[in-house]
Amino acid sequence: MPQVKIIAKNFMDMVASLPAMKLDQLYENAFICEAILRSLPPLAKKFVLQMLYIDGPVSAKSMEEWVLPDGVSKYKVAVDRLIQLRVFIETADRKRETTYRLNPTFQANLQKLLIHGEVLAREPMPSNITVRLPSLEDLEAYALDQWECFLLQLINSGQAEKPSNISSSVMKVFQKGLLSQRDKEAPRLTESGFQFLLMETNAQLWYIIREYISNAEERGVDPADLISFLLELSFHVTGEAYDIDTLSDEQRYAIKDLADLGLVKLQQGRKESWFIPTKLATNLSMSLADSSSRKLGFVVVETNFRMYAYSTSKLHCEILRLFSRIEYQLPNLIVGAITKESLYNAFKNGITAEQIVTFLQQNAHPRVAERIPSVPENVTDQIRLWESDLNRVDITPAHFYDEFPSREVFEAACDYAREWNGLLWEDSKNLRLVVKADIHTHMREHLRRQK
């Protein structure tokens, strides 16, 4: 069987990385099965639905006949994805031909879902109890405000106006990899931290949720149970109120952390308390590429490198400060300039020109977003040129070898360096070569054996 490499870049990749036993446990929940089905590539969805009522295995050759000749690459991607998620179980028949069958647990629960429909573990609370529910606009503003406060506390606790209630141990989990701290020095953003701030909100949210799940066992929580709860949460209705008493103890602890992140809003009545999912929660099961929500941009860049950001957000100001010189800030306007010095500082911190250009394009103000290009070409070209100025010379630690006893020994040494992917330069006429410092020890042992 082929070993499929898992690269956790979205929510479903995290699900795919779970052990087989945990995946089978997840598939006992019909909502998880539906979330998985939604996340699949179109061709993979077709395979699942075609095989949903087939009890036996289907040969790989038969499945290949279901796609057109020019769809072979999509076929491989679809099958690999289904194997990763253990939706497909790969077997071999008597003729040793590869066959696939649907995971029995996944198959049975998806059939029930199609026949009986969706039934959530909890229903929205009646309106006569929840009389103070926020509007969808207020809920979206709340989610954005909570998320920005959390990010400000994450990167600089002194900037946060409303410190979150997330415990210091959980906050350290989020900060791991984004901040570094030396003795008696204030925490500083790492290269990953700078890049994190320039990500889309959905990508940032996924990074935080991934770290939250990855460290669940340290908090005494089963990662599979947490994933199951988060996926189930994505099927709740945005803006509706759900009784907190329907949650288990572990889920109650999680819902408090999710409230600090802006995924849900908690409210208290006279007797009952409830949580209200925001769009951040209901979009969790979607792939990053599938997310259709696009926030309105706020940045205008002029051909003279002046930058105007129509925003009241402190977070936006901190992000723009990463690669530009902020000149002054009004209540709803940030004015700055993109300079050579500010960009060199950004490049030094690990931010690339492409990330800066992408950020400016994705956050272009609606008045300029419709233009092509939304950011002036002379500005984007200059940003890339200033980055290339710093990359003219690439220094690689290396070792120089000469005075080989014979051409045979020299050629064998070159072949050996190529095998280790360490050959930097060779001069076959004068029998000289340069190899990376990483393989110097191995090269020295090789030459000793040649003697």
Secondary structure, DSSP 8 states (H G I E B T S, - for coil): ---------SHHHHHHTS-HHHHHHHTTSHHHHHHHHHHS-HHHHHHHHHHTT--S-EEHHHHHTTS-GGGHHHHHHHHHHHHHTTSEEEEE-TT--EEEEE-HHHHHHHHHHHHH----SS----TTT------HHHHHHHHHHHHHHHHHHHH-GGG-SS-----HHHHHHHHBTTEE--TTS--EE-HHHHHHHTS-HHHHHHHHHHHHHHTTGGGT--HHHHHHHHHHHTTS-TT--EEGGGS-HHHHHHHHHHHHHTSEEEEE-SS-EEEEE-HHHHTTTS-GGG--------EEE-TTSEEEE----HHHHHHHTTTSEEEEEETTEEEEE--HHHHHHHHHTT--HHHHHHHHHHTB-HHHHTSSSSS-HHHHHHHHHHHHHHTS-----EEEE---S-HHHHHHHHHHHHHTT-EEEEETTTTEEEEEGGGHHHHHHHHHHH-
